[in-house]
Amino acid sequence: MKFYKRLPLNRKDPMSGRFAVEADDRIITTTTRGMQMPSGTALERTTVPVDGEIRYNKDIGAGGELEAYINGTWEIIKTNRPATVTQQEFDNGDYADTIFGPLAYDIDPSKPENLTVYVENVPQIPGTNFTLFYSSTLVPFTTSTTVTQEAIGGATVLTVASVADFNPGNLIAGTNIVGGTTVVDTSATDLTITLSVGTADVVTSGTQVTTTFNTGTFVQFLGNSLPVPNKPVITLLGLDGYCPPFEV
């Protein structure tokens, strides 16, 4: 009796080695063309992934990246290509803001050491001077303050307890603030927030207003690094050789 030492996966050609399972459970292919990986968006990943899964994630970067599930998390598979270092400069800290971003591309919030941060020319220590957080449409990051002086209907300036992290461009919400209103400017000296749209009605003293950050990864300064002085905040991304290093 003749025994096959290989399980062919091509029924029309039982002896084919183009894709087969060997007797020792090795999966082999002899094709010279290529093998297409499973491909899809981040939402189309396996519901319960296991270590060792490999796929092409269309959501990463401009055109997608290979990723693998390693030790309980999805990681981009690093390829042998030169790193692109991205320098990104944000507005001055003005002794009020603690949050800066979003970064040019998303990196793992649990790995702030993958990012180099400077306040002007002073390097900041990850985990001591700053951390990272990710804001998304599903889980947006917000911060709030209270109005300390009543504003009339149609007002575009609010006097508040703190202007920290009410960054220009962020959505702002609160009683009698029109939906879709954004922060135009803030003053740490006068403790005022300038709105893109006038208030719908009177905003009384004590009213809480909330600002919502856009989608992306942000740098948040900590502890003795506060308040952030009136100096430019500069980040360098890509020094670890990943382009980008991680996707959330």
C-alpha positions as CSV (number, residue, x, y, z in Angstrom):
1,M,0.0,0.0,0.0
2,K,1.3,3.4,-0.9
3,F,1.1,6.2,1.8
4,Y,1.3,9.9,1.1
5,K,3.7,11.8,3.4
6,R,1.9,15.0,2.6
7,L,-1.6,16.2,2.8
8,P,-2.2,18.2,-0.5
9,L,-4.7,21.0,-0.4
10,N,-5.1,21.0,-4.2
11,R,-7.6,18.3,-5.1
12,K,-6.9,18.6,-8.8
13,D,-3.2,17.9,-8.2
14,P,-2.6,15.5,-5.2
15,M,1.1,15.6,-5.6
16,S,1.3,19.4,-5.7
17,G,3.5,21.1,-3.2
18,R,2.2,24.6,-3.9
19,F,0.4,24.5,-0.6
20,A,0.4,21.4,1.6
21,V,0.7,20.0,5.1
22,E,3.7,17.8,5.8
23,A,3.6,14.6,7.9
24,D,5.3,16.6,10.8
25,D,2.5,19.2,10.6
26,R,4.6,21.8,8.8
27,I,2.6,23.9,6.3
28,I,4.6,24.5,3.2
29,T,4.3,26.2,-0.2
30,T,6.6,26.1,-3.2
31,T,5.0,28.9,-5.1
32,T,7.3,31.6,-6.4
33,R,4.5,34.2,-6.6
34,G,3.6,35.1,-3.1
35,M,1.0,34.4,-0.4
36,Q,-1.7,36.9,0.4
37,M,-2.3,37.6,4.1
38,P,-5.7,38.0,5.7
39,S,-6.6,41.7,5.3
40,G,-9.1,44.0,6.8
41,T,-9.8,46.9,9.1
42,A,-9.1,47.0,12.9
43,L,-12.8,46.3,13.5
44,E,-12.6,43.2,11.4
45,R,-9.9,41.5,13.6
46,T,-10.6,38.2,15.2
47,T,-13.1,38.6,18.1
48,V,-10.8,36.6,20.5
49,P,-7.3,36.8,19.0
50,V,-4.5,34.4,20.1
51,D,-0.8,35.0,20.2
52,G,0.8,34.4,16.8
53,E,-2.0,35.7,14.5
54,I,-0.7,37.7,11.5
55,R,-2.8,39.9,9.3
56,Y,-2.7,43.1,7.2
57,N,-4.5,46.0,8.9
58,K,-5.8,48.5,6.4
59,D,-6.4,51.2,9.0
60,I,-2.7,51.8,9.9
61,G,-1.0,54.8,8.3
62,A,-1.8,55.8,4.8
63,G,-2.1,52.4,3.2
64,G,-1.9,49.8,5.9
65,E,0.7,47.7,7.8
66,L,1.4,44.1,8.7
67,E,0.5,43.3,12.3
68,A,0.8,40.4,14.7
69,Y,-0.9,39.5,18.0
70,I,2.1,39.2,20.4
71,N,1.8,38.6,24.1
72,G,-1.8,39.8,24.3
73,T,-1.6,42.9,22.1
74,W,-1.6,43.8,18.4
75,E,1.8,45.0,17.3
76,I,3.0,46.3,13.9
77,I,5.6,44.0,12.3
78,K,8.8,46.1,12.0
79,T,10.3,45.9,8.5
80,N,13.8,46.8,7.4
81,R,13.3,50.3,6.2
82,P,14.7,53.7,7.3
83,A,12.8,55.5,10.1
84,T,11.2,58.8,9.3
85,V,11.7,61.1,12.2
86,T,8.8,63.6,12.5
87,Q,9.3,66.8,14.4
88,Q,6.1,68.4,15.7
89,E,5.9,71.7,17.5
90,F,2.9,72.8,19.5
91,D,1.8,76.1,20.9
92,N,3.5,77.5,24.0
93,G,2.4,76.2,27.4
94,D,1.3,79.7,28.6
95,Y,1.5,78.4,32.3
96,A,-1.9,76.8,31.9
97,D,-2.2,74.0,29.4
98,T,-1.1,70.5,30.4
99,I,-2.2,68.6,27.2
100,F,-0.7,68.9,23.7
101,G,-1.6,67.2,20.5
102,P,-2.7,65.3,18.7
103,L,0.5,63.7,17.6
104,A,1.2,63.3,13.9
105,Y,0.4,59.6,14.2
106,D,-0.9,57.4,17.0
107,I,1.5,55.5,19.2
108,D,0.8,53.1,22.1
109,P,-0.3,55.2,25.1
110,S,1.3,52.7,27.4
111,K,4.7,53.3,25.8
112,P,5.6,57.0,26.3
113,E,9.3,56.0,26.0
114,N,8.7,55.7,22.3
115,L,8.4,59.5,22.1
116,T,10.9,62.2,22.7
117,V,9.4,65.4,24.2
118,Y,11.1,68.8,24.8
119,V,9.9,72.0,26.4
120,E,11.9,74.4,24.3
121,N,15.4,72.7,24.7
122,V,14.8,70.8,27.9
123,P,14.1,67.0,27.5
124,Q,11.2,65.5,29.4
125,I,11.2,62.1,31.1
126,P,8.4,59.7,30.2
127,G,6.3,58.6,33.1
128,T,7.8,61.3,35.3
129,N,7.3,64.5,33.3
130,F,4.6,63.3,30.9
131,T,2.4,60.5,29.9
132,L,0.2,59.7,26.8
133,F,-3.5,59.2,26.4
134,Y,-5.7,58.3,23.4
135,S,-8.9,60.1,22.6
136,S,-11.4,58.5,20.1
137,T,-14.9,59.1,18.9
138,L,-16.0,56.1,21.0
139,V,-14.1,57.1,24.1
140,P,-13.4,60.9,23.9
141,F,-11.1,62.6,26.4
142,T,-12.7,65.6,28.1
143,T,-11.8,68.2,30.7
144,S,-14.0,70.9,32.4
145,T,-14.1,74.2,34.2
146,T,-16.8,76.5,35.7
147,V,-18.0,79.9,34.7
148,T,-17.1,82.5,37.3
149,Q,-18.9,85.5,35.9
150,E,-22.3,85.5,34.2
151,A,-22.3,85.9,30.4
152,I,-25.1,87.5,28.5
153,G,-26.9,85.8,25.6
154,G,-24.9,86.0,22.5
155,A,-21.6,86.3,24.4
156,T,-18.5,84.9,22.7
157,V,-16.2,85.3,25.8
158,L,-16.6,83.3,29.0
159,T,-14.8,84.1,32.3
160,V,-13.8,80.8,33.9
161,A,-12.0,79.3,36.9
162,S,-9.3,77.8,34.7
163,V,-8.4,77.8,31.0
164,A,-6.1,74.8,31.3
165,D,-6.5,72.4,28.3
166,F,-9.3,74.4,26.6
167,N,-7.2,74.2,23.4
168,P,-8.2,76.1,20.3
169,G,-10.2,73.9,17.9
170,N,-11.7,71.7,20.7
171,L,-15.5,71.4,21.0
172,I,-16.9,73.1,24.0
173,A,-20.3,72.3,25.6
174,G,-22.4,73.5,28.5
175,T,-25.8,75.0,29.4
176,N,-26.8,77.6,26.7
177,I,-23.7,77.0,24.6
178,V,-24.7,76.2,21.0
179,G,-24.0,72.7,19.8
180,G,-20.8,72.5,17.6
181,T,-19.2,75.6,19.3
182,T,-15.4,75.4,19.4
183,V,-12.7,77.1,21.4
184,V,-11.1,79.9,19.4
185,D,-8.6,81.3,22.0
186,T,-7.9,81.4,25.7
187,S,-6.2,83.8,28.0
188,A,-4.3,82.5,31.1
189,T,-3.9,86.1,32.3
190,D,-7.6,87.1,32.1
191,L,-9.0,83.5,32.6
192,T,-11.2,83.8,29.6
193,I,-12.3,81.5,26.8
194,T,-13.3,82.9,23.4
195,L,-16.1,80.9,21.6
196,S,-16.6,80.4,17.9
197,V,-20.4,81.0,18.3
198,G,-22.2,83.3,20.7
199,T,-24.1,81.7,23.6
200,A,-27.8,80.8,23.0
201,D,-28.9,82.5,26.3
202,V,-27.4,83.7,29.6
203,V,-24.7,81.4,31.0
204,T,-24.8,81.8,34.8
205,S,-22.0,81.8,37.2
206,G,-21.2,78.3,38.4
207,T,-22.1,76.7,35.1
208,Q,-19.8,73.8,34.1
209,V,-18.4,73.9,30.6
210,T,-16.6,70.9,29.1
211,T,-14.2,70.6,26.2
212,T,-13.7,67.5,24.1
213,F,-10.4,66.6,22.5
214,N,-10.2,65.5,18.9
215,T,-9.3,61.9,17.9
216,G,-5.6,61.0,18.4
217,T,-2.8,60.5,20.8
218,F,-1.9,63.4,23.2
219,V,1.0,64.3,25.5
220,Q,-0.1,65.1,29.0
221,F,2.4,66.7,31.4
222,L,2.6,65.6,35.0
223,G,3.6,66.6,38.5
224,N,6.6,68.9,38.8
225,S,6.4,69.7,35.1
226,L,3.3,71.8,35.8
227,P,2.5,74.4,35.0
228,V,4.0,74.2,31.5
229,P,5.9,77.5,31.0
230,N,5.4,79.9,28.1
231,K,7.8,77.8,25.9
232,P,7.2,75.7,22.8
233,V,6.5,72.0,23.3
234,I,8.3,69.9,20.7
235,T,7.9,66.2,20.0
236,L,10.1,63.8,18.0
237,L,8.4,60.6,16.6
238,G,10.0,57.7,14.8
239,L,13.2,57.5,16.7
240,D,12.5,53.8,17.6
241,G,12.5,52.9,13.9
242,Y,8.8,52.3,13.4
243,C,6.9,54.3,10.8
244,P,4.5,54.6,12.7
245,P,5.6,52.6,15.7
246,F,2.1,51.5,16.8
247,E,-1.5,51.7,16.0
248,V,-4.2,52.0,18.6
